[in-house]
Amino acid sequence: MKKGLVLCIMLGLALMLQAQDIKLNAPERKGGKTLLEALSERRSERVYVKKTMPEQTLSNLLWAANGFNRDDKRTAPTAMNRQEMELYVVFDDGAYFYDARKNVLQRVVDGDVRAALGQPNITNEAALSIVIVADLNKSSIENARISSGYISQNIYLFAASEGLGTVARGSFKGDDLAKALRLGEKQTVILVQPVGFLK
Ligand SMILES: Cc1cc2nc3c(=O)[nH]c(=O)nc-3n(C[C@H](O)[C@H](O)[C@H](O)COP(=O)(O)O)c2cc1C
């Protein structure tokens, strides 16, 4: 009887935790501005109007950044297809790991961790910030820094195409942010990229 009750509570807790994950819409792989138009409009924007990002835009953004566009390959290249890059998404009330394979945002932190992103004048007004993380179990820091550039540019081009604002940011305290996101020992933050709505 006691054992059954404990099991029920554990199952309930597990379901509650899963309920906090966000199942993303299937990404739309068509539409947007032409590549040349997006390149013409790519720029860093640091002033945003606070708004929630629509679910479809969120899914498209993350897919564009580093989603799977083939069975085992992604929109951003990595040396020897090591796929060492991971995206975390920071909202006002929590942080998520982007599981690109499952197309799910997995809740990793409850509560506001935006202070660890730095530059609050930019990040507090963004709809979200993408934290580009490298898993150094899979590749070298040199390769990861190069790989992060492709992801960052994907975000820039998607933002330009959608009329959103974004800026690549290197000014953050890596240790503080890693702690806030509960990263593992071999995970390191490479870039932070807020995305927000323009006036
Ligand atoms: C690796 C890297 C780090 C950057 N770090 C910051 C930053 O910490 N804060 C910021 O406001 N802009 C940052 N930027 C944005 C640059 O200032 C910006 O790209 C540059 O001024 C050129 O402007 P543009 O992107 O509009 O062409 C960074 C850009 C790169 C590529």
The ligand as an ORCA input file, in Angstrom:
! r2SCAN-3c Opt
* xyz 0 1
  C      31.651     37.456    -31.400
  C      30.812     38.691    -31.266
  C      30.588     39.231    -29.999
  C      29.794     40.361    -29.847
  N      29.537     40.824    -28.593
  C      28.681     41.866    -28.427
  C      28.298     42.275    -27.117
  O      28.717     41.708    -26.119
  N      27.439     43.312    -27.005
  C      26.918     43.941    -28.097
  O      26.126     44.881    -27.908
  N      27.253     43.585    -29.355
  C      28.116     42.537    -29.555
  N      28.426     42.105    -30.823
  C      27.804     42.759    -31.991
  C      28.789     43.654    -32.748
  O      29.032     44.823    -31.998
  C      28.201     43.994    -34.118
  O      28.073     42.803    -34.874
  C      29.080     44.970    -34.870
  O      29.048     46.244    -34.255
  C      28.661     45.129    -36.324
  O      27.300     45.534    -36.413
  P      26.252     44.717    -37.289
  O      26.090     43.359    -36.664
  O      24.994     45.539    -37.230
  O      26.811     44.606    -38.658
  C      29.220     40.994    -30.991
  C      29.450     40.438    -32.273
  C      30.209     39.302    -32.408
  C      30.398     38.701    -33.790
*
